[in-house]
Structures are given as structure tokens and as C-alpha cells.
């Protein structure tokens, strides 16, 4: 009877601890203004990219030379470009391009960087080979490497994704490797090796989960850098080819008529700034949320709560 009572008390305490854990986690998120602000702006941009093209009435590539370089107003909220195309429509389609390129580059480069970094941290010979390749790629300025790759591959959205993935993967691999090397030396990893656990089991079940926090933060910054790089490549004529809409090629066209049509530079420039700002805020917020010192304070609060219970 006493054992049953103890089990019920333990179960009740466990439920209370879980509720308190969720409450404190929500409190930490609610007090993390960088995370909230960056997340809200990013969600708005992703929603615009997903459903915005369904709501506009203009074709982003249809020319109307009679209404070229119209100032922002009722008919065209953000004005028109040098071919009479509605700028708001092109901005919305450009949002889809920038978000899809940035997200795809971030996901692919994070996945590749995770694999390269984990296996490089575990096998010394592989580490020497892979890290020397990464060092060579990192030594070249990213935008110059991207331009060279685009010159070889040709201008298209898929080639932009491929070029930027090659540019950003080495940095992510180095970040994952540095984190995994520390975990690799932990006693529990050595104990798993002593028990005969396979390398893949150790890498993916014991090292990888502990390397995900810095990878997640790094992925948000890569997302932001990919948006800037895509805009820069398109601005230079080496990215998304016209007449497809991209923030970069809208800026490139606006540069030619900046004296007559300021809106062609201001609005796409502001879109790039706000998207990058949202991702930087999100990355800073995630870094604070995943901070080990913050987790230690969280555990202390849980222990104090448990003692009080």
C-alpha cells in the first residue's frame, strides 16, 4: 500500500515538474524579444512568399510601357518599373525566390556540414582531408567564389542554390567539427567505445544530438547570408536571370533609373534589410535560448521547485 502511495506521489510530482518545465520554457521564450521579433518578421515573409502570388492581380513579367515608372499610388501601391510592371507584384514574387533560395541553401548546407563535421571529428585521417578542402574553400571570399561558380554553371535559380551551398557548407562543417571534437572526448563516448558500440551509433546517437544547438543557430545566419548573396549575384547579373523577379535584379534595374524612380531601389533594399534583420534577431534569440548557462539556471529552478514540493 505504501509503495502504491509512493508511486502515485512520484507520478504527481513528475507531472508537476513537467508543467513547471513547460511554464518556465514559455517564460524564457516570452522574455526573449529577439527570438519573438525575428520569428514574427520571418513568419510574415514566409507567408507572403507562400500565398502572396495568389492574391496579386498583375503578372510579374507582363510589360505595360504606357505605365512605365509610375509613382506609388492607388493603381500601383509601390509604383511600376521601367517596363511598366507592377513593382509590388514583382516584390512578392521576389520574396518567394529569396525565401526559397535562402531556406534551401540553409537546409542543404546544414545537412552536408553536419555529416562532414561529425565524421571529420571522429576519423583523424578523414579529418585531415576534409578540413584541408574546407580551409581552401573558406580562404576564398564567399561572393567571389559564388561568382566564379555561377560563371561556370550559368545563371539559374538551381545553380544559385548549388553555388551558395558550396560556399556555406565548409563554415558549417568547421563549426560542427569543433563542437563534436569536444563531445568526442567525453567519458560517456569513451565508455560506449569500450562496450563495442559502432562508430555510426556513437556519431548519430551520442555526438550529433549535442551538436545540433550550434548548428541550428548557424543555420539561421546562413539563411540570412544566402539571401544577401543571392541578391548580390542577381544585382551583378550572375544570379536569377530576367525577366524572373528577384530582389537583386529589381535593385539592378533600379540602379539605372534611380534619379527618376527611387521606389525601385528603396523597396527591394528595405525587403533585403528586414529579412536579414529578422534572421539575425532569430539567430541571436536561439543562441540565448539554447545557452548552456541558461539551461543550468533552468535546472536549478527545477531542483528548488522539487525541494519545495
N, C-alpha and C positions, 0 to 999 in steps of 0.2 A: 504493500500500500504506500509506504514511504517512497519507494523507488518510482512508482507511478506519479506520485505528487511531485517528486523532484523533476521528472521528465516534463511534466506539464509546466512547471515553473521555468525550466530551461527553455522550452519551446516559446513560452510567452515572452521571456526576456529576449530571445533571439528575434522574435517579431518586432519587439520594441526597438531593438538595436538597428534592425533593417529600416524601420520607419525613420529613426533618427538619422541614419546614414543618408537616406534619400532627402530628408529635410535639410541637412547641412550641405549636401551636394547642390541642391536647388538654391540654397542661400549663397553659396560660393559663386554659382553661375549668375544669380541675380545681382550680386555685387561686382561682377566682372564687366564693367562698362565697355571695355574694348571688345570683348567677345560678343556682347549683345549688339553694339553698334555695327561692328563689322559683319556679323551674321545677318542683321536686318537688311543692310545695303546689298549684301551678296544675294540674299533671297530675292529681293526686288529685281536685281539684274537677271537672275536665272529665270524668274517668272516672265520678265519682258522677253528674254531670249526664247522661251518655250512657247508662249501664246501670243506675243506681240504681233508677229506676222499675220495672225488670223484676224486681227482687229483693224488693221490699216486698210484703206480703200485704194491706195495708189500702188502701182507696180514699181519696184525699186530700180528697174532697168529701162522703163519706158520714158523716152525723151519727149519733151514739150518745149521747143525752142522759143515759142511765143512767151512763155512764163519763166524764162531763164533769169537767174539771180534775183528772184522776188524776195523782198524783205520778209522777215517773220510777221505773220498776221493771221487773220481768220481762216483764209483759204489754205494756207500752208503754215502751220504753227511755228516751224523752225526755218521757214523760207525754202527756197529751191537752190539747186546748184547750177553750174554753168551750162547744163543741158536741159534745164527745166524740171529735173527730177525732184520729187518731194524729199527734203532733207530728213524729216522725221522718219519717214519710211525707210530710207537708207540707213539711218542711225539704228533703227530697231533691227534690221537685218544684219547690220554690222555688229550689234550686240550678240546676236546668235553666233556669228562667226568667231568673235573674240572669246566668248564664253566656251564654245565647243573646243576651240584650239587650246585655250588655256587649261581647261579641265582634262582634256585628252592627254596633253603633254604631261601634266602633273601626275595623272594616274599611271601612264606607261613608264615614265622616268622613275617614279617612286617604286613601281614593281621591279623594274630592272635593277635599280640601285639597291633595293633590299636584297635581291638574290646575290648580286655581285659582292656587296658589302659583307653579307653573312658568310659566304663561302670563302671570301678572302681572309676573313678573321679567323677561320678555322683551319685552313690549309696554308702553311707558310710558303710553299713553292707557288701555289696559285696566287697568293697574296703579292709576291714579287712581280709576277707577270701582269696581273690585273691592275695593280696600283701604279705601275710604270706607265701603262697605257692611259690610265686616268690622269696621271700627272702631266703627260704630254698634251692631252686634250684641254686640261684646265689651264695650262700655260698660255694657250691661245685665247685672246679676248673673245668672249662669247658671241658678240654681234658679228665680229669678223669671221669667226668660224661658221656662223649661220649663213652669212652672205656667200662664203665660198661654197658651202654645201648646196645652197639654193642655185648658185651658178652652175653647179654640176648636175643637179637634179631637175631644174626647171621650176617655173613659178606655178604652184597649185597649192590648195589647202592641205592635201595629204603630204606633199613634200615639205611644207612648212612644219607640220607636226613631226615628221621624221627628222628634219634638221634640228629642231629645238629639243627633241628628245635626246639626240646625240650630244647636244650642248649641255643639257642639265643633268643627265644621268651620272656623269663622273662625280659631281659635287655631292649628290645624294649618296652614292656608293661610299664615298670617303666618310661622310657623316655616320652612316650605318656601321661601317667598319670600326670607326673609333669607339662607338658605343659598344659594339659587340665584343671588341677586344677586352674591355673591362669586365663584361659579363663572363667571357670565356675563362677568366682566371678565378672565378668564384668557386668556393668549396663544393657547392652542390653540383656544379658541372663536372668537376673532377670526380665526385662520387658516382655520378652517372656513368662516366667513362670507366671507372673501376669496376662497375657492375656489368660492363659489357654492352651498354647501350650503343646503338648505331649512331653514326655521325648525323644522318638526316633527322633522326629522332631528337637528338640533342639540339641541333640547329633550329628546327622548326617548333619544337615543343618547349624548349627551355631558354633559348637565346633570343629568338625572333620576337616573342611577346614583350620582352623587356626593351627591345629596340624600337618599338612602334611609336612611343611617345615623341621622341625627337624627330622621327620620320614624318609623323603627322604634322608637326609644326613646320618642318622643312617643306612639305608638300604645298602648304598654303603660300609660302613665299615663292616657290617655283611657279605656282599658278599665276601670281602677280607678275613675275618676271617674264613668263611666257606671253602674257597679254601685251606687255611693253615691247617685247622683242617682235611679236607678230605685227604690231602697229608700226614699228621702226622698219621692218622688212617691206611692208606694204607701202610705207611712205617713200622708201628708196626705189620702189618698183620691182623688188625681188620677192614679194610675198604673194598675197591674194591678188590675182590679175583682174583688171577691169573687164567687163562692167559690174562684176560681183561687188557687193557693198562690204566695205571693211573700214573700221575707224581710221586705219593708217592711210588707205588710198583716198578717203574723203579729205583727210588733212593734206595729203599731197596735192589734190586738186584745189583745195582752198588756198594753198600757198601761192598759186598762180594768180588768184583774184582777191587777195587779202585786202587790197585797198578798196574794192567795191563790195565785197561780201564777207564781212567779219564773222558772220554766223557759221560759215563753213570751216572755220578754224576753232572758234570758241566752243561750240557744242561738242564736236568729237574730242577735242582736247579735254573738256570737262569730264566726258564719259570715261576716258582713259584714267584721269586722275582719281575719280570717285571709285572706279573698280579696283584700282591698285590700292587706294587708301583702305577700302573695305577689307581686302585680303590681308593687308599688313596689320590692321586692327585685329582681325580674326586670328592671325598667327600669334600676335602678342598676347591676346586673351587666352588662347590654347596653351601657350607657354606658361602663363601664370597658373592656369587651372591644373596643368599636369606637373607643376613644380613639385619636386620631392619634398621640399621643406613644407609646402602647403599640405601635402599628404600626411607628413609627420604630425603637424598640428591637428589635422583631422583625426588621426588615430588617438592622440592624447585626449581630445574631447570625447571620443567614444569610450575610452577607458574611464574617464571621470564620470561619464553618464552611467556606465555599467556599475561602478562602485556605489554611486548614489542610489541606483535601483536596488 
